[in-house]
Amino acid sequence: MKVYDAIISRRSIRRFQQKPIDLEVLKKCVNAGRLAPSAANLQPLEYCIVIDKTLGAQLFETLHWAAYIQPKWTPKETERPTAYIIVLVKDTQNPYYERDVGFATENIVIAAEGEGLGSCILCNIERVKIQDICKIPLTLAVDSVIALGYKAETSVVEDLKDSVKYWRDEKDILHVPKRKLDDIIHINKFS
């Protein structure tokens, strides 16, 4: 898959097939994150890959899913991610670490898309519980979790009209409103 194609086809996926992901594919995704730009090249990030089913089930309980979908929704047991990448920060005093997280997580989800995987970056998470479940030392802060698996749903982009809230239609297809390119691009001057 070409890079631009991976970028425009990638959507947040919240339903997954229960097919395991090869560890080497997950390492490849982390390597894409490792090679992302880093402010002053300080490289404050580390990663914890979770593929163990028992740990994955415990980790799943610390994640809060799809805030816009009402009533409150979470993937069924037969739709849960089959792997997770926990993004860790070794220096939260670094004023640019959040940019590094953004660069790295985007690289990871684009690499995952290129491997045929669905992904969802979760920030509404229970960090202390995650730290405990995965025995993460207190010298590292849990920033976010990337849920991964082979896609079991379709997500499409539509032009933003009245609301940024994503929604599912009667066929269970997830619709994600995005601003039009012509509405956000300015050439030479803002006009």
N, C-alpha and C positions, 0 to 999 in steps of 0.2 A: 504494500500500500504506500502510495506517495504521501509525504508529510502533510501537504495541504489537504489531501483527501481525508487523512486521519483526523485532522483538526476540525474539518467541517462535518464529519460524520459522528464525532464523539459527543455523546450526551450523557448526563448522569443516569445510570441504570440502577434500579432498586429491586429487580427480580432476576434471579440467576438460576441456571441449570445446576444440578447437583453433580457436576463433572469436575473432578479434581484438576488443578492447574499444576503443571510440572514446575518444580522448584527452580529450575534453570531459567524458565520464562520469567518468574517473579524476580530472580536476581538480575535479569536483563532490565526489567523495569526499574529496579532500584539503581542500577548502574546509570540509567538515563537520568534519574534524579541526582545522583552524585555528580554528574557532569554538567548540571545546570549552572548558570551564572551564580556567583556568590559575591556579595559586596565585600570589597577589599580582599577577596579570595580567602576569607576567614573560615569558610566551610563549617558552620556550626551545627550541621544536621547529622543525625544518625537514624537508622531505620531498624525496625523489628518486624520480620515477616512471620505471620501466624498462619500455619496450614494444618495444625493439629485440630481434629474435629472437636475434642472436648474443650480445648482452650478457645477455639473459635465460637463455640456455643456460649461460653462465659463472656467472651468479648462482645458478642452480639447484644447481650442484655445491657451493655453500657452505652449503646448507641441510640440516638433519637432520630427517627426517619421522617422525611417528607412532610415538613411542617405545614405546607399549603393544602395537602390532601386531607379532607375532612369527611367523615369523622376520623379521629386519630388512626393512622395507618402504620403498619409495620409489615415487612415481608413475612409470609408464612414460613413454617419450618422447611417446606419443600422448595422455597424460593430464596433462601438465605445465601449470602456470599460464601464462597468456598475458600477464600484466602483474604488476608488483610495485610496491609503495610501500615505500620504505626510510624508516624513521623515524629522524631524526637529532636529536641534542641539542647545543646550542651552549654549555650551561653545566651540566656534571655536578656542579659544586659546589653548585648549587641543591638544598637538601635535599628539595624537593618535586617535582623533575622527573619522577620515576617515576609520581607520581599524574597529572601532566599527560599522560604517555605513555599511561597507562591510559584517561583520559578521551578523548583524541584517537583512539586506535586503536579504541575502542568506537564512537565516532561514525563513523569511516571504515567499519567493517564493517557497521554498521547502514545507512548510506547505500548501500553496495554491495548489500546485501540488497534494499533498496528499488528498486534498478536492475536486479534480477534476476541479480545476480552472486553467486558463491560466494566465500568468503574463508577464509584460515587465517593467524592471527598466529603467526609463528615467532620464537622467542627462542634456540633452540639453533642458532646460526649461527656462521659463521667471519667475524668482524667485520673483521679485518685484510685478508683477501682481498676482502671486499665493498668496503672503503674503496679498495683498489687498482683493482678492476675498474671501479668507477663514478667514479674520480678524485675522491673526496670529500676535501676539505681536512682536514688534521689538527686544525683548529679545531673540527670537528664530530665527535661520537662516534656510531657506528652503534649504535642501541638494538635495533631489531627490524626484521623484514621482514614485510609483509603480502602474501601470495600471492593473486592474484585471477584469476578466469576464470568463464565460464559453466559451471554445474554439470554434472558427468557422473557424479554419484553421489547416493545418498539417505542421509541421516543422520537418525536418529530419537532422541528422548529416551525413556528408560524410567526407572522408579523404581529408585533405588539400593537394592541388596540387600546383597551381600557385598563388592563391590569397586567402586572408582571407575574402574577400567580400561575403556576403550571397546573394542569388539570388532566384528568383521564376522561376519554369519551366512552360511549356505550360499547365500543369494541375493545375497551381497556388499553387503548393507545394513549401514551402520555404526550401531551401537547405543551411545548415550552415557548412562550412568547419572547421574542427578541426584537430589539429596535432595528429598523431598516438601516442599511449601510448609508443610504443617501441622507438620512436624518442625523447621522453622527460624524460624517466626514466633511472636512473643510480644506480647501486647496489654497495655499498661499496666505489667505486671510480668513478670519472668522466672519462669514457673511451668509 
